[in-house]
Amino acid sequence: MSTPSLKVEDLHVSIEDKEILKGFGIEVKGGEIHAIMGPNGTGKSTLASALMGHPKYEVTKGNATFNGEDLFEMEVDERARAGLFLAMQYPSEISGVTNADFVRSAINAKREEGDEISLMKFIRKMDEKMNTLEMDESFQHRYLNEGFSGGEKKRNEILQLMMLDPKIAILDEIDSGLDIDALKVVSKGINQMREERKEDFGCLIITHYQRLLNYIKPDFVHVMMQGKIVKSGGPELAERLEAEGYDWIKEELGIEDETVGQE
């Protein structure tokens, strides 16, 4: 089995005729953890939504491939079945659908007809992953995200990640709103995926804060400004950003203070 890859080249994305991404490029391979950091309004969440196929975002230029296939020729469900996963910044609530039913349906949607996961295998796996994430078993029977706190929703996104075993995961501010204990638990789940799946799992983490990267050590850190990556480095880059902010990068690259008004 070949190593999974998400490759984005010269990507331009607009919303309501306003250009948000302006030549974004990156390649994430299995076995790699990439972190994208940047000021508010630089297009980080726009990137995640566009790659997953949100209809509100218009790709005007550039291309993206997932395991060598044209990502933008795939429907949203096809991207998910192929192994692309998005943990959303603001997970939706779905009344009347339990966590367990939602996750089992998502797993079976990726399988061939007649090869659905058995109920006992599903229950064992879900119990194991929920134990890792320190989630009470009652979460299985609650409606998807309904009445969940912000931290519970984020933990639930990581539960879905661990259950679905994607090839490349995009985590959009998975750390926002988490206290330190929840942050450690969420990081534990991601690190377990990294350790168990090795070269068969890659991850793109979008975050404002270096604190998450204290628990999930990235291989690459990228700074995003004005709709594209302007600087890349290792974990030490995130540490400097935490200590000094972004002004030194703006000064180094001659970037004017500007936001695109759309995260």
Summary of the structure (lengths in Angstrom):
residues: 263
radius of gyration: 18.3
end to end distance: 35.7
largest distance: 59.0
contacts: 839
relative contact order: 0.20
helix: 41%
strand: 27%
